[in-house]
Amino acid sequence: MSNNSPPAQELPHSAFTQGLLWMGLSMISFIGMSVGSRELASTLSIQQVLFFRALVGLFVILTLGRALLPELRKGKLIRLHLARNVVHFFAQYLWTIGVVMLPLASVFALEFTMPIWVAFFALLFLKEQLTRSRILATIGGFIGVLVIVRPGIGMVDPAAGLVLIAAAGYGLSLILVKQLTREVSPGAIVVWMIVIQLPLGFLASLTDWRPVSFTDIPWMLIAGLGALAAHYCQAQALKRLDASVVMPIDFLRVPMAAIVGYYAYVEAIDLWVFLGGGIILFSNYRAVMVERRKTTL
């Protein structure tokens, strides 16, 4: 399989900066998807939430995705698309349960055991180098997460275990996306995600279908558009950056989720969140600066 994306140390400065910007947009979109999914799950089943998120995505790609038809007709790497989306769908299901049952900051904190899996799968499948800066950023970010949530008796919840399993699934899914970006455009990756996950969501929703009201529609749009934008932006970032660079940066979603949880759901927030966020930010800033210096060599 050919690899069209250069290693991180050879990336031009502009590509590295663009990768960081795409990751920022991805984080904002993931937060929006989380809020929309939680609101939907207050009246609909988790299975319906997944189905309607994909359904909104379908309307978007029917409107904007015509330019991708020539690429989609080729069906390039279709088996890899199938594998990635089956793994991602079940991880999404477990993760959404966590969003409904746990504080937002706790969900994202547990999810960020994912870089451990990303580093493992990146080494196994992509042969990416685990540089010292990336390892330290991952460790620092995880310490920051622990500072924020201070795991104890309050974190012993079955939903927490489901989120941890989802994190492993997301880690594998992300590596499969990285492999897809070598030969498939980010837009096509998102289209295949909708095409494959929509029927999966529909079949699952039939097992627990509940009445849908007009008041659900705005949250469907927020959840669906947020999901679509999040994965598109993430695929764009992965096209420009190594997976093990992207994931430590993504740790910043934890303090972002804590702030949103406080204002939207009156979830407890204190100085520990900002201390942990500071550790995360410092760890990632240091890693970014090291990687940025490499691009100028």
Solvent accessible surface area in square Angstrom, and as a share of the most:
residue,aa,sasa,rsa
1,M,139,0.62
2,S,66,0.43
3,N,84,0.43
4,N,115,0.59
5,S,23,0.15
6,P,59,0.37
7,P,63,0.39
8,A,4,0.03
9,Q,87,0.39
10,E,113,0.51
11,L,8,0.04
12,P,75,0.47
13,H,78,0.35
14,S,64,0.41
15,A,17,0.13
16,F,2,0.01
17,T,53,0.31
18,Q,77,0.34
19,G,0,0.00
20,L,51,0.25
21,L,116,0.58
22,W,60,0.21
23,M,0,0.00
24,G,23,0.22
25,L,90,0.45
26,S,0,0.00
27,M,14,0.06
28,I,110,0.56
29,S,18,0.11
30,F,17,0.07
31,I,13,0.07
32,G,25,0.24
33,M,4,0.02
34,S,0,0.00
35,V,24,0.14
36,G,0,0.00
37,S,0,0.00
38,R,34,0.12
39,E,49,0.22
40,L,0,0.00
41,A,14,0.11
42,S,85,0.55
43,T,75,0.44
44,L,1,0.01
45,S,3,0.02
46,I,27,0.14
47,Q,31,0.14
48,Q,0,0.00
49,V,0,0.00
50,L,7,0.03
51,F,21,0.09
52,F,19,0.08
53,R,7,0.03
54,A,9,0.07
55,L,47,0.23
56,V,14,0.08
57,G,0,0.00
58,L,43,0.21
59,F,126,0.52
60,V,35,0.20
61,I,21,0.11
62,L,109,0.54
63,T,99,0.58
64,L,134,0.67
65,G,10,0.09
66,R,183,0.67
67,A,93,0.72
68,L,40,0.20
69,L,78,0.39
70,P,82,0.51
71,E,48,0.22
72,L,27,0.14
73,R,180,0.66
74,K,146,0.62
75,G,24,0.23
76,K,83,0.35
77,L,45,0.22
78,I,61,0.31
79,R,206,0.75
80,L,34,0.17
81,H,0,0.00
82,L,84,0.42
83,A,46,0.36
84,R,6,0.02
85,N,0,0.00
86,V,63,0.36
87,V,42,0.24
88,H,7,0.03
89,F,12,0.05
90,F,118,0.49
91,A,5,0.04
92,Q,12,0.06
93,Y,65,0.25
94,L,36,0.18
95,W,3,0.01
96,T,0,0.00
97,I,29,0.15
98,G,0,0.00
99,V,0,0.00
100,V,59,0.34
101,M,115,0.51
102,L,13,0.07
103,P,64,0.40
104,L,0,0.00
105,A,15,0.12
106,S,12,0.08
107,V,0,0.00
108,F,0,0.00
109,A,2,0.01
110,L,25,0.13
111,E,6,0.03
112,F,1,0.00
113,T,23,0.13
114,M,5,0.02
115,P,4,0.03
116,I,99,0.50
117,W,104,0.36
118,V,1,0.00
119,A,22,0.17
120,F,105,0.44
121,F,26,0.11
122,A,0,0.00
123,L,94,0.47
124,L,89,0.44
125,F,91,0.38
126,L,14,0.07
127,K,155,0.66
128,E,17,0.08
129,Q,128,0.57
130,L,66,0.33
131,T,30,0.17
132,R,187,0.68
133,S,8,0.05
134,R,12,0.04
135,I,75,0.38
136,L,73,0.36
137,A,2,0.01
138,T,26,0.15
139,I,89,0.45
140,G,11,0.11
141,G,0,0.00
142,F,59,0.25
143,I,84,0.43
144,G,0,0.00
145,V,3,0.02
146,L,71,0.36
147,V,27,0.15
148,I,8,0.04
149,V,27,0.16
150,R,116,0.42
151,P,76,0.48
152,G,42,0.40
153,I,161,0.82
154,G,75,0.72
155,M,33,0.15
156,V,127,0.73
157,D,44,0.23
158,P,115,0.72
159,A,1,0.01
160,A,8,0.06
161,G,31,0.30
162,L,53,0.27
163,V,0,0.00
164,L,75,0.37
165,I,106,0.54
166,A,0,0.00
167,A,0,0.00
168,A,25,0.19
169,G,14,0.14
170,Y,27,0.10
171,G,0,0.00
172,L,46,0.23
173,S,3,0.02
174,L,6,0.03
175,I,0,0.00
176,L,19,0.09
177,V,5,0.03
178,K,11,0.05
179,Q,27,0.12
180,L,0,0.00
181,T,10,0.06
182,R,32,0.12
183,E,55,0.25
184,V,9,0.05
185,S,32,0.21
186,P,6,0.04
187,G,14,0.14
188,A,0,0.00
189,I,5,0.02
190,V,7,0.04
191,V,12,0.07
192,W,44,0.16
193,M,9,0.04
194,I,8,0.04
195,V,67,0.39
196,I,18,0.09
197,Q,10,0.04
198,L,28,0.14
199,P,66,0.41
200,L,52,0.26
201,G,0,0.00
202,F,88,0.37
203,L,113,0.56
204,A,25,0.19
205,S,0,0.00
206,L,100,0.50
207,T,105,0.61
208,D,50,0.26
209,W,119,0.42
210,R,101,0.37
211,P,123,0.77
212,V,61,0.35
213,S,55,0.35
214,F,178,0.74
215,T,104,0.61
216,D,7,0.04
217,I,75,0.38
218,P,70,0.44
219,W,84,0.30
220,M,16,0.07
221,L,85,0.42
222,I,73,0.37
223,A,0,0.00
224,G,1,0.01
225,L,85,0.43
226,G,10,0.10
227,A,8,0.06
228,L,18,0.09
229,A,39,0.31
230,A,0,0.00
231,H,12,0.06
232,Y,78,0.29
233,C,10,0.06
234,Q,17,0.07
235,A,2,0.01
236,Q,21,0.09
237,A,0,0.00
238,L,0,0.00
239,K,84,0.35
240,R,54,0.20
241,L,2,0.01
242,D,20,0.10
243,A,0,0.00
244,S,7,0.04
245,V,9,0.05
246,V,0,0.00
247,M,1,0.00
248,P,5,0.03
249,I,15,0.07
250,D,0,0.00
251,F,1,0.00
252,L,42,0.21
253,R,3,0.01
254,V,0,0.00
255,P,19,0.12
256,M,57,0.26
257,A,0,0.00
258,A,6,0.05
259,I,70,0.35
260,V,44,0.25
261,G,0,0.00
262,Y,92,0.35
263,Y,169,0.64
264,A,56,0.44
265,Y,57,0.22
266,V,128,0.74
267,E,30,0.13
268,A,108,0.84
269,I,40,0.20
270,D,61,0.32
271,L,148,0.74
272,W,114,0.40
273,V,9,0.05
274,F,116,0.48
275,L,96,0.48
276,G,0,0.00
277,G,9,0.09
278,G,37,0.36
279,I,51,0.26
280,I,0,0.00
281,L,101,0.50
282,F,135,0.56
283,S,14,0.09
284,N,4,0.02
285,Y,130,0.49
286,R,101,0.37
287,A,11,0.09
288,V,19,0.11
289,M,48,0.22
290,V,29,0.17
291,E,2,0.01
292,R,105,0.38
293,R,146,0.53
294,K,51,0.21
295,T,20,0.12
296,T,99,0.57
297,L,180,0.90
